[in-house]
């Protein structure tokens, strides 16, 4: 009965059971129950009814099994881990096949629209970061430079007691300039734009080691800049940046090792620390969720392995060259598709 509509299958099963029950009743009517007590006649009738119900239940359960499997697949779907699809079963009916194919097509459209929309959000976010970094570097930093030069000029002809205060003010202005430059580099790494991923990671890890006073080491595979596209490089840099920031804020580690390797045509980035690990009962912050979201947008995946008191490993797996995402299918039947954002 595979391939027929589900209601046709149920109708055929119940019709067969009715015919079987009528035939059984006809055969039973020809038997001589005159010598049998009434309890035996009742048992025969009850057995026939029970057998009919059991056979009906078994057959219908087999017919509805593909629907149960499809419902289980729907409950497993999570946009954070794309790729889950409903698979075919041997007992699929025509209705279930149509429902499964429509469900899989819907998941394809949702994932494509989510990827396209989230990628646009990611690019807009990075563009805004770059604009803020330029403003901090060009306007705020230049203004502080002017203030610093004015203080130096005033300090030359000022009385000794006032000159000391002006020098202290110069130190504060110099520190503010350094903070602004550091903030601008965090917003948009110039090393990534000017020199590529490998140079940017080296600069980032070295600066982290000096500022956090942690033994930080870096192991890079050759040819990453040529093998990874711009989105993959940016996501790799941001994930390493966030992972190192988490080490500073939470891990209290003594050493950190950053490793970038290529495996089966994909880049594998690992940030390993020997800190106190992640408490499994503590609430999860936005840092890990943001890293997972960035990895997903670039067609990758993120895994966090942690043992309390031993350390944490953040592993990013991302494709070297991500295939272009096809545009979402146009809405049909007058319905407007809704893009799923992050």
N, C-alpha and C positions, 0 to 999 in steps of 0.2 A: 504493500500500500504506500510505498515511498513515492513522493512527488504529488500525491493528491492533496486536495485541500483538507484541512484538519477536521472541519465539520462533516465532510464526506466520509472520512475515516471513522469518526465516532458513530455516524449513522449506520455505516456498514457493520461495525462491530456489534452494535446493539441489535440490528436486524438479524444478524447471525445468531446472537444469543436468544432472541425471541423465537426464531425458527427452531433452534435446538431445544428450547424449553417446551414448545408445542409438540415436537416429535417425542420427547421424553414423556410428556403427559399422555400422548396417544398410546405409546408402548405400555405405560403403567396402567392405562384403562383396560387393556386387554388381559392383564394379569389377574389372577384370582386371589383377592384379599379377603374372601369370605371367612376363611378359617383364621385369618390373622387378627390379632387384637387391634383395637383402634389406635393404641399407642405406637404400634409398628407402622401403621399407615401415616401417622403424623410425623414419625421420624423420617420416613422416605420422602415425604413432601418437604420437610425442613431441610433435608440433605440436598434436594434438588434446588431449592431456593438459595441455600448457602453456596453451592457450587456455581450457580449462575452469577451471584454477586462477586465471588472471588475471581472468577474468570474475567468478569467485566472490569474489576479493579486492576488486575494485572495488566490487561491489554491497554486500558486507558492510561495507566501509569507509564507504560512504554511509549504511548503516543505523546504524552505531555513531558517526557524526559528532556527533549530538546529545548522546550520553553524554560524548564528549570535551569538548564545549563546556561541559557542566554541570560536569565535573570542574575545568576551567579557572576557571569562576566560583567554585566552592568554594575554590580556592586563592587567589583574589583577595579573598575576604571578610575584612574587618578591622573589628571593632566600633568602632575609633577613627574610622572614616569610614563611617558607616552609609549605607544606601540602595542597596547593591549587590544586584542581583537577577538570577536566571537568566532569560534571554529565550527566547521560542519560536523554533523553527526550522522550515523548510518540511518537513523529513524526520522530524519528531517522530512517534514511535510512541505507542501508548496507554500503555505502561509508562513511557516517558520523560516523557510529559506528566504522569502521576501523580507521578513522582519529582520533577519540576521544581516542580510546584505544592506538594507537601509540603515541599520544601526552602525555597521562598519563604515559606510559612506559618510554618515554624520560625524563619526569620530575623525575621519580623514579631514573633513572640512573644518571641524573645530580646531584640530591641531595645526592645520595650515594657517588658519586665520589667527590663532593665538601666536604662532611663531612669527607671522608677518607683523602683527600689531605690536607684539612685545619687542621685536627687533627695532621697530620704529621708535618705541619708547626709549630703548637703550641708546639709540643713536642721538635722540633728542636730549637725553640726559647727559651724554658725553659732550655734546655740543654746548650745552649750558655750563657744564664744568669748565670747558675750554674758555668760554666767554668770561666767566668769573675769574679764572686764572689770569687771563690777559688784563682784565680790569685791575686786579690786585697788583700785578707786576708793573703795568704801565702807568696807572693813575695813582693808586695809593702809595706805591713804592717811590714813585717820582716825587710825590708831595712830601714824603718823609725825608727823601734825599735833600730837597730844598730846605726843610726845617733843620736838618743836620748841618748843612753848609752855613746857614744863617747863625746857628749856635756857635760854630767854629769861628766865624767872623766876630761875633760879639765877645767871645772868650778872649780874643787877642788883646783887646783894649780894656777889659773889665778889671776891676779891683780884684785882689787875690781871693777874698772871701766869696765874691760873686763868680769868679772864674771857676772855683771848685764846684759850685752848684751847677754851672753851665756844663762842666765836664760830666757830672752825674746825669744831667739831662741828655747829653750826647750819647752816653752809654745806654740809656733807656730807649732813645730813638734808634740806635743801632740794633738793639735787641728786638725792637718792634719790626724793623726791616727784615731781620733774619726770620722772625716768625711768619711774616707775610710771604717771604720767598718759600719757606717750607710749606705753608698752606697752599700756595700756588702750585708747587710741585706735586702735592698730594692730590689736588683737584685734577690736574692734567699733567702727566709726566712728560716733560719735554724730551727726556732721553728716549722714550718710546717712539715719539714722532721723528726725532732726528737721527737716532742710531739703531733702532730696532729693539726687538724683545730681549735678546741676550744681553746687550749692554744695559738696558733698563733694569733687568733682574739683578745684574751684578751691582749696579748702583744702589738698588733698593736693599739688597741683603747686606751690603757693606754699611750703609747708613743705619740700618736697623741694628746691626751688631754694635756700632759705636754708641748709638743713643740708648739702647736698652742694656748695654753692657752684658751681652749674651754672646757666647761663642757660636757664631753663625757661619755655616759653610754652604757652598753652592756647587752643584754638579750638573752641568748642562750638556745635552747632546748637540752635536754639530748640525748646522744647516736648518735651525728652527725658523729663522727669519724668512727663508725661501719656501719652507714647507707649509707654514701656517698663514692663513689669510688674516686680514686686519682685525676682523671680529674675534677670531680665536686668540690672536695675540693680546688684544685688549682684555678679554675675559681671563686669560691666564694671568696677566699682570694684576688685575683687580682681585682675583681669588688669592694669589700669593700675598698681596697687600693686606687683605682682610684677615687672612690666616696669621700673618705676623702681628697684626694689630691685636688679635685675640690672645696671642702668646704674651704680649706686653700687658694686657689688661687682666687676664685671668689665669694664665698657666703658671707664672712664676718659674719658668724653666731656666736651666743653666746652659743648655745648648739647643740649637735648632739646625736642622739640615733640610735644605731645599734641593730637590732633584727633579730634573725634567728629562724624560726619556721618550723614545719613539718605539711603539710596539704595535705590530700588525697594522701599519698605516695610520696609527693614531698617536697623539701625544699624551703622555701620562705624567702629570705633575704631582709630586708628593712633598708635603711640608710636615716634617716629623719633629716633635719636641719631646723633651723628657720631663715635662711639668707634672702638675698634680692631676691632670686628666679632667674629664667632664663628669660631673655628678649625674647619674642617670635619672635621679628624681628631681633635679633642678629644672625650672622652666627654661625652655629654649628661647634664646634671644633672636633678634632680627639678623644678626651677622651670618649665621649658618643658612638661614632661609634665603638671604640675599645672594650668598654664594651659589646655592643650588639653583636659584632662579637664573642667575647669569650663565651658569653652565648649561642649563636647559635651553636658553635662548640661542646659544651657539652650537646646539646639536650635541652637547656632551652630557656628562653625568658626574655627580659629586658623591663621594663616600667619606664618612667620618668614622674612624675607628678610635676608640678611646677606652683606656683602662684607668680607673681612679687610682692615683698615686704612682702611675707608671708613665703616662704620657698620652699624647694625641697624635693621630696621623690623619691629615686631610689629603685626600687623593682625588684629583680632577682628571677625567679622561675626556679628551676632546679630539675631534677629527682634524687631520692636517689640512685638508681642503674640503670644506663643507659644500655639498651640492646645492645649487640654487633651489629655493623653495618655490614651487609653482604657485601661481596666483589662485586664490580661492575661487571655487566654482560660483557662477552667478546664481542668485536666488531664483527659485522656480515657484510657480503657482502663486505669484504675487506676494510671497513672504519675503521679509527683509532679513538677511543674515545678520547675526549679532556677533561681532568680534569679541573674543575672550581675551582680556588683558591680564596682566600679571597681578 
